[in-house]
Amino acid sequence: MSFGYDRLKQTGDFGARKKTNNKWFETQDSIGYWDDFFNEKITWGNLNLEASYCLAEAGMFINAPCPMIVPANKYILAVLNSKIADYYIRGLGVTRNGGYFEYKPMFVEKLPIPILSAEEQYVFANLVNEIMVLKNSNLSYFELEKQIDQKVYELYGLNEHEVQFIDNQKSNQYL
């Protein structure tokens, strides 16, 4: 046996992976969240030029490194895609070559999202629904994005000067 195979075995021996009943080519651990893939989820590409969180339908499977938030919530989707959220999250990490940012879950999860009632969230969900319809029809949804940004600025209590500062940063998309 070669050194590589000995390290891949799941025997728990020194230098090998931990002991499991799996073959060397199988996943080490069963995941407790496998059924989350069958639910609607918020997902995003790990490396992007700008925030691009989207909804993945129930039953849609995603590939690594594509993080997800389950269950999906259109209010959270709107906040994540807002300019202020992107500004905040980008402040936690490093931009890579070509302007790409690695939207790691460890950065995204640090965003403080205000807790709203279902009624308060409805306004955001409705705007997201409208954007999805327009986007699927290849129509402009820029004005709806601006409405969401304005509502998110209000959630965080930004003043006019702070809003102008964020608005002058690189723009982003919602879906």
Secondary structure, 3 states (H helix, E strand, C coil): CCHHHHHHCCCCCCCCCCCCCCCCCCCCCCCCCHHHHHCCEEECCCEECCCCCEEECCCCCCCCCCCEECCCCHHHHHHHCCHHHHHHHHCCCCECHHHCEECCHHHHCCCCCCCCCHHHHHHHHHHHHHHHHHHHCCCCCHHHHHHHHHHHHHHHCCCHHHHHHHHCCCCCCCC
